[in-house]
Amino acid sequence: MDLIKIACIMLVVAFFLGILTSGDNKEISTNPAELENEAISSDINRVTGTVQIEEKSKIYEPAVPKPAPDPLIFEKGESKLAGERKNIENKVRATVRLIETQGEGLFPSFRDKGSPWFQDSFCIFVWTADGTQVVCPSDPSREGKTMKGLVDADGKPIGKLFIETALSEKGEGWIEYNWQERNNSKPFYKCTFIKKASYGEETYIVGADLYVENYIVCRSVNECEYTDEPEKLQIAELLNPLSLDRNLDLNYSVAHSIVEPGKSVVPHLEINPEIHYILEGKGLLYIDGIPVEIYSDQLIYIPAEAVQTTYNTENTTLKFLIINQPARSEHSTVILN
């Protein structure tokens, strides 16, 4: 009887073990060849790429696309820059509506200086769908030429992007690039708003440019020249509204200063308050005779008309930003002899 019970128990155990292990020998039905190339499309970047799936322990895992940027980063605020972007969009869209009702008979009006389509730095340009420029008020010599192969200073195919953007499902959009003018050695940042227009059997590409540097200032220390004001004080003006040919909504200046190892800045005072932000190095800053140890990632406020002297006490270059309010001028510094 005991043997019968034992035999029954063994049968039951074998039965359950069979259930638990029955899936171990099933083959993976996924075809690896189908996973080798997976296209991932990004609407924000308008780029389609191919991702190769990596092999890990003979198991193919699907590629995970990078998360899309927060859509809020493309929103416009209430700045002058945002206002100009909206203004350009509205003008281009209004021009497209006119072209779609009146056709190319409007084109001569686009070339009239002072017209709604050509004033100050703003002008409307028109291409055909194949990239031939038919209206270019700022440079009429380009009219009749193909712009499909146009590239920016970095080789970005902006001609191709203009056409693709206009002929896309949305039919409009902004393209950003670095533009190189014929007479300028340095390229500048530029954005163009493009929109498709249709009249009869003709398809046109209508656009207008936004000069970003009229609103956003980007400067590198390498682009600035250092001056000696006074002796041994080396300053490069990074941003000073007094020296720019545009109206910026600020009344302060930012300069980059360096003091070589073992050197010091001649005693002087600033008529206005001043802030120093230490980027690299260590030293001593005397403010009205009081020594202040300075080191990287430190901010120091210096009261107006205080006598100041900076010493570099290390064997490396001392680098710091100088912020003046109002903006620094040739009359705001007084040298003590």
RODO-2510 file (C-alpha; in nm, 4 decimals, decimal comma):
residues 337
     n   res          X          Y          Z
     1     m     0,0000     0,0000     0,0000
     2     d     0,2859     0,2343     0,0825
     3     l     0,4469     0,1526    -0,2494
     4     i     0,1248     0,2443    -0,4311
     5     k     0,1076     0,5795    -0,2506
     6     i     0,4685     0,6562    -0,3303
     7     a     0,4153     0,5682    -0,6975
     8     c     0,1092     0,7978    -0,7158
     9     i     0,2988     1,0862    -0,5552
    10     m     0,5848     1,0423    -0,8042
    11     l     0,3399     1,0501    -1,0961
    12     v     0,1801     1,3700    -0,9673
    13     v     0,5207     1,5397    -0,9244
    14     a     0,6291     1,4335    -1,2735
    15     f     0,3038     1,5687    -1,4155
    16     f     0,3535     1,9147    -1,2623
    17     l     0,7201     1,9287    -1,3602
    18     g     0,6172     1,8582    -1,7163
    19     i     0,3785     2,1527    -1,7128
    20     l     0,6365     2,3932    -1,5715
    21     t     0,9055     2,3015    -1,8237
    22     s     0,6889     2,2583    -2,1309
    23     g     0,7723     2,6096    -2,2656
    24     d     1,1503     2,5803    -2,2424
    25     n     1,2011     2,4177    -2,5822
    26     k     0,9827     2,6522    -2,7868
    27     e     1,1676     2,8372    -3,0671
    28     i     1,1693     3,2203    -3,0900
    29     s     0,9374     3,3074    -3,3749
    30     t     1,0841     3,6527    -3,4359
    31     n     1,2840     3,6736    -3,7576
    32     p     1,6167     3,8542    -3,6858
    33     a     1,6314     3,9768    -4,0441
    34     e     1,3138     4,1745    -3,9820
    35     l     1,4779     4,3537    -3,6891
    36     e     1,8107     4,4447    -3,8477
    37     n     1,6871     4,7763    -3,9810
    38     e     1,4363     4,9820    -3,7854
    39     a     1,3534     5,3331    -3,9037
    40     i     1,2879     5,5913    -3,6346
    41     s     1,1276     5,9190    -3,7391
    42     s     1,1379     6,2455    -3,5421
    43     d     0,8769     6,5031    -3,6380
    44     i     1,0547     6,7788    -3,4461
    45     n     1,3919     6,7307    -3,6146
    46     r     1,2415     6,6237    -3,9475
    47     v     1,5055     6,3509    -3,9685
    48     t     1,4603     5,9817    -4,0434
    49     g     1,7470     5,7547    -3,9481
    50     t     1,8233     5,3851    -3,9444
    51     v     1,9166     5,2120    -3,6224
    52     q     2,1072     4,8832    -3,6224
    53     i     1,9880     4,6396    -3,3536
    54     e     2,2722     4,5100    -3,1344
    55     e     2,3076     4,1361    -3,0690
    56     k     2,3245     4,0404    -2,7008
    57     s     2,3497     3,6726    -2,6043
    58     k     2,1836     3,5796    -2,9335
    59     i     1,8675     3,7677    -2,8352
    60     y     1,7657     4,0658    -3,0512
    61     e     1,6233     4,3580    -2,8586
    62     p     1,4259     4,6357    -3,0316
    63     a     1,5898     4,9802    -3,0372
    64     v     1,4377     5,2390    -2,8050
    65     p     1,3943     5,5813    -2,9683
    66     k     1,5235     5,8856    -2,7855
    67     p     1,2497     6,0847    -2,6122
    68     a     1,1268     6,3834    -2,8093
    69     p     1,2092     6,7314    -2,6753
    70     d     0,9454     6,9084    -2,4708
    71     p     0,7133     7,0810    -2,7245
    72     l     0,7101     7,3880    -2,4996
    73     i     1,0656     7,4751    -2,6083
    74     f     0,9249     7,5755    -2,9475
    75     e     0,6706     7,8158    -2,7996
    76     k     0,7099     8,1922    -2,8498
    77     g     0,7101     8,4371    -2,5595
    78     e     0,6352     8,8089    -2,5547
    79     s     0,9827     8,9382    -2,6492
    80     k     1,0690     9,1548    -2,9492
    81     l     1,2195     8,8440    -3,1065
    82     a     0,8945     8,6519    -3,0658
    83     g     0,7033     8,9503    -3,2036
    84     e     0,9222     8,9622    -3,5147
    85     r     0,8840     8,5893    -3,5712
    86     k     0,5064     8,6222    -3,5567
    87     n     0,5235     8,9281    -3,7833
    88     i     0,7246     8,7393    -4,0478
    89     e     0,4921     8,4397    -4,0310
    90     n     0,1861     8,6634    -4,0750
    91     k     0,3391     8,8527    -4,3695
    92     v     0,4454     8,5353    -4,5504
    93     r     0,1048     8,3733    -4,4992
    94     a    -0,0737     8,6884    -4,6186
    95     t     0,1514     8,6990    -4,9274
    96     v     0,0726     8,3347    -5,0016
    97     r    -0,3007     8,4090    -4,9875
    98     l    -0,2541     8,6926    -5,2388
    99     i    -0,0463     8,4768    -5,4730
   100     e    -0,3080     8,2019    -5,4618
   101     t    -0,5729     8,4482    -5,5816
   102     q    -0,3711     8,6748    -5,8163
   103     g    -0,0731     8,4670    -5,9268
   104     e     0,2634     8,5900    -6,0535
   105     g     0,1172     8,9252    -6,1564
   106     l     0,2014     9,0337    -5,8000
   107     f     0,5730     8,9611    -5,8340
   108     p     0,6821     9,3022    -5,9703
   109     s     0,5280     9,4679    -5,6624
   110     f     0,7500     9,2542    -5,4365
   111     r     1,0553     9,4319    -5,5794
   112     d     0,9326     9,7853    -5,4990
   113     k     1,1428     9,9366    -5,2220
   114     g     0,9184    10,0601    -4,9423
   115     s     0,6333     9,8248    -5,0315
   116     p     0,4906     9,5905    -4,7654
   117     w     0,7083     9,3167    -4,9200
   118     f     1,0400     9,5061    -4,9266
   119     q     1,1340     9,7474    -4,6474
   120     d     1,4359     9,7867    -4,4190
   121     s     1,5852     9,4389    -4,3644
   122     f     1,2609     9,2597    -4,4528
   123     c     1,1813     9,1255    -4,7978
   124     i     0,9751     8,8465    -4,9495
   125     f     1,1432     8,6045    -5,1883
   126     v     0,9813     8,3483    -5,4162
   127     w     1,1099     8,0229    -5,5664
   128     t     0,9459     7,7720    -5,7941
   129     a     0,8955     7,4202    -5,6612
   130     d     1,2166     7,3010    -5,8307
   131     g     1,4244     7,5669    -5,6540
   132     t     1,4492     7,8376    -5,9239
   133     q     1,4472     8,1851    -5,7705
   134     v     1,1919     8,4098    -5,9408
   135     v     1,1798     8,7011    -5,6926
   136     c     1,4764     8,8255    -5,4883
   137     p     1,4406     9,1989    -5,4081
   138     s     1,7621     9,2130    -5,2021
   139     d     1,9747     9,0665    -5,4848
   140     p     1,8039     9,0651    -5,8275
   141     s     2,1103     8,8953    -5,9823
   142     r     1,9945     8,5701    -5,8247
   143     e     1,6622     8,5693    -6,0085
   144     g     1,6406     8,2939    -6,2666
   145     k     1,9085     8,0873    -6,0942
   146     t     1,8547     7,7510    -5,9294
   147     m     1,8877     7,7518    -5,5504
   148     k     1,8261     7,3836    -5,4884
   149     g     2,1936     7,3201    -5,4145
   150     l     2,2283     7,6188    -5,1787
   151     v     2,4286     7,5405    -4,8628
   152     d     2,5149     7,7468    -4,5569
   153     a     2,8582     7,8207    -4,4080
   154     d     2,8644     7,4748    -4,2466
   155     g     2,7554     7,2867    -4,5578
   156     k     2,3943     7,2461    -4,4430
   157     p     2,1747     7,1891    -4,7544
   158     i     1,9342     7,4747    -4,6909
   159     g     1,8114     7,4879    -5,0522
   160     k     1,6963     7,1296    -5,0263
   161     l     1,5464     7,1957    -4,6812
   162     f     1,3486     7,4957    -4,8112
   163     i     1,1900     7,2791    -5,0788
   164     e     1,1232     6,9824    -4,8502
   165     t     0,9649     7,2067    -4,5860
   166     a     0,7337     7,3782    -4,8357
   167     l     0,6290     7,0518    -4,9979
   168     s     0,5779     6,8703    -4,6677
   169     e     0,2337     6,7811    -4,5352
   170     k     0,2344     7,0883    -4,3101
   171     g     0,3435     7,3109    -4,5983
   172     e     0,5425     7,5592    -4,3897
   173     g     0,8148     7,5888    -4,1288
   174     w     1,1324     7,7556    -4,0025
   175     i     1,4855     7,6627    -4,1100
   176     e     1,7860     7,7785    -3,9027
   177     y     2,1391     7,8074    -4,0439
   178     n     2,4668     8,0020    -4,0453
   179     w     2,4738     8,2375    -4,3442
   180     q     2,7911     8,3688    -4,5063
   181     e     2,7577     8,7060    -4,6795
   182     r     2,9902     8,7861    -4,9673
   183     n     3,1495     9,0868    -4,7976
   184     n     3,1622     8,9490    -4,4413
   185     s     3,4352     8,7214    -4,3112
   186     k     3,2216     8,5883    -4,0286
   187     p     2,8933     8,4001    -4,0848
   188     f     2,5874     8,4973    -3,8839
   189     y     2,2886     8,3094    -3,7499
   190     k     1,9782     8,3350    -3,9636
   191     c     1,6294     8,1815    -3,9730
   192     t     1,3926     8,1648    -4,2702
   193     f     1,0193     8,1032    -4,2663
   194     i     0,8986     7,9053    -4,5700
   195     k     0,5453     7,8415    -4,6966
   196     k     0,4002     7,6794    -5,0079
   197     a     0,1737     7,8729    -5,2457
   198     s    -0,0290     7,7286    -5,5319
   199     y    -0,1766     7,9122    -5,8300
   200     g    -0,3287     7,7117    -6,1110
   201     e    -0,0791     7,4399    -6,1962
   202     e     0,2136     7,6333    -6,0494
   203     t     0,3618     7,5717    -5,7042
   204     y     0,5743     7,8407    -5,5415
   205     i     0,7908     7,8589    -5,2326
   206     v     0,7499     8,1893    -5,0458
   207     g     0,9846     8,2942    -4,7670
   208     a     1,1317     8,5736    -4,5560
   209     d     1,4389     8,5932    -4,3346
   210     l     1,4880     8,6690    -3,9658
   211     y     1,8280     8,8070    -3,8632
   212     v     1,8724     8,6525    -3,5185
   213     e     2,1695     8,8711    -3,4235
   214     n     1,9392     9,1729    -3,4156
   215     y     1,7870     9,0195    -3,1024
   216     i     2,0298     8,7615    -2,9627
   217     v     2,3983     8,8421    -2,9073
   218     c     2,6473     8,5536    -2,8982
   219     r     3,0156     8,6346    -2,8594
   220     s     3,3252     8,4309    -2,7785
   221     v     3,6282     8,5607    -2,5918
   222     n     3,8371     8,4478    -2,8896
   223     e     3,6543     8,7016    -3,1068
   224     c     3,7336     8,9945    -2,8769
   225     e     4,0519     9,2007    -2,8542
   226     y     4,2092     9,2626    -2,5149
   227     t     4,2951     9,6187    -2,4199
   228     d     4,5208     9,7538    -2,1468
   229     e     4,3043     9,9817    -1,9309
   230     p     4,5078    10,0739    -1,7313
   231     e     4,8552     9,9142    -1,7481
   232     k     4,8518     9,5410    -1,6684
   233     l     4,4686     9,5326    -1,6718
   234     q     4,3720     9,3240    -1,9736
   235     i     4,0043     9,3458    -2,0632
   236     a     3,8033     9,2102    -2,3563
   237     e     3,4519     9,3536    -2,3897
   238     l     3,2125     9,0618    -2,4302
   239     l     2,8973     9,2728    -2,4245
   240     n     2,8649     9,6479    -2,4083
   241     p     2,5543     9,8229    -2,5440
   242     l     2,7604    10,1397    -2,5943
   243     s     2,9691     9,9691    -2,8621
   244     l     2,6904     9,7827    -3,0450
   245     d     2,4950     9,9248    -3,3376
   246     r     2,1652     9,7955    -3,2046
   247     n     1,9274     9,8810    -2,9237
   248     l     1,9551     9,6294    -2,6409
   249     d     1,7242     9,6380    -2,3412
   250     l     2,0047     9,6579    -2,0850
   251     n     2,2287     9,9188    -1,9268
   252     y     2,5230     9,7081    -1,8087
   253     s     2,8367     9,5615    -1,9674
   254     v     3,0230     9,2316    -1,9339
   255     a     3,3994     9,2078    -1,9891
   256     h     3,6515     8,9251    -1,9642
   257     s     3,9716     9,0079    -1,7753
   258     i     4,2959     8,8193    -1,7188
   259     v     4,5893     8,8732    -1,4828
   260     e     4,9053     8,6768    -1,5587
   261     p     5,0897     8,4796    -1,2845
   262     g     5,2659     8,7032    -1,0353
   263     k     5,1140     9,0195    -1,1842
   264     s     4,8704     9,2725    -1,0375
   265     v     4,6273     9,5384    -1,1539
   266     v     4,7226     9,8984    -1,0877
   267     p     4,5052    10,0576    -0,8128
   268     h     4,1971    10,2225    -0,9611
   269     l     3,8346    10,2927    -0,8848
   270     e     3,5131    10,2565    -1,0805
   271     i     3,2583    10,5360    -1,0599
   272     n     2,9795    10,2750    -1,0756
   273     p     2,9245     9,9521    -0,8782
   274     e     3,1051     9,6501    -1,0191
   275     i     3,0793     9,2729    -0,9904
   276     h     3,3660     9,0295    -1,0427
   277     y     3,2942     8,6628    -1,1125
   278     i     3,6062     8,4454    -1,0856
   279     l     3,6336     8,1824    -1,3598
   280     e     3,9807     8,0375    -1,3024
   281     g     4,2699     8,0867    -1,0631
   282     k     4,3240     8,2361    -0,7195
   283     g     4,4420     8,5689    -0,5835
   284     l     4,3793     8,8668    -0,3619
   285     l     4,1431     9,1542    -0,4327
   286     y     4,1917     9,4650    -0,2181
   287     i     3,8749     9,6754    -0,1825
   288     d     3,9398    10,0045    -0,0009
   289     g     4,2357     9,8393     0,1704
   290     i     4,0476     9,5251     0,2799
   291     p     4,1934     9,2000     0,1367
   292     v     3,9477     8,9497    -0,0092
   293     e     4,0678     8,6046    -0,1132
   294     i     3,9381     8,5153    -0,4576
   295     y     3,8960     8,1716    -0,6154
   296     s     3,7059     8,0066    -0,9006
   297     d     3,3238     8,0130    -0,9040
   298     q     3,3155     8,3096    -0,6652
   299     l     3,1259     8,6385    -0,7033
   300     i     3,2404     8,9668    -0,5475
   301     y     3,0414     9,2897    -0,5333
   302     i     3,2543     9,6063    -0,5312
   303     p     3,0834     9,9308    -0,4200
   304     a     3,0920    10,2388    -0,6418
   305     e     3,4049    10,4550    -0,6119
   306     a     3,5919    10,1939    -0,4045
   307     v     3,9670    10,1664    -0,4689
   308     q     4,0460     9,8174    -0,5979
   309     t     4,3593     9,6199    -0,6815
   310     t     4,3771     9,2571    -0,7950
   311     y     4,6819     9,0315    -0,7365
   312     n     4,7413     8,6936    -0,8994
   313     t     4,9088     8,4863    -0,6271
   314     e     4,9267     8,1607    -0,8253
   315     n     5,1388     8,0283    -1,1130
   316     t     4,8377     8,0039    -1,3461
   317     t     4,6430     8,2777    -1,5251
   318     l     4,3675     8,4430    -1,3247
   319     k     4,0505     8,4843    -1,5315
   320     f     3,7319     8,6636    -1,4281
   321     l     3,4254     8,8438    -1,5617
   322     i     3,3656     9,2121    -1,4872
   323     i     3,0053     9,3337    -1,4829
   324     n     2,9464     9,7094    -1,4728
   325     q     2,6209     9,8978    -1,4289
   326     p     2,5759    10,1330    -1,6047
   327     a     2,7869    10,0001    -1,8898
   328     r     3,1602    10,0501    -1,8686
   329     s     3,2968    10,3518    -2,0597
   330     e     3,6316    10,5283    -2,0984
   331     h     3,5193    10,7826    -1,8392
   332     s     3,4044    10,5370    -1,5713
   333     t     3,7548    10,4273    -1,4609
   334     v     3,9825    10,6507    -1,2538
   335     i     4,3492    10,5502    -1,2311
   336     l     4,5306    10,6286    -0,9038
   337     n     4,8840    10,7544    -0,9611
***
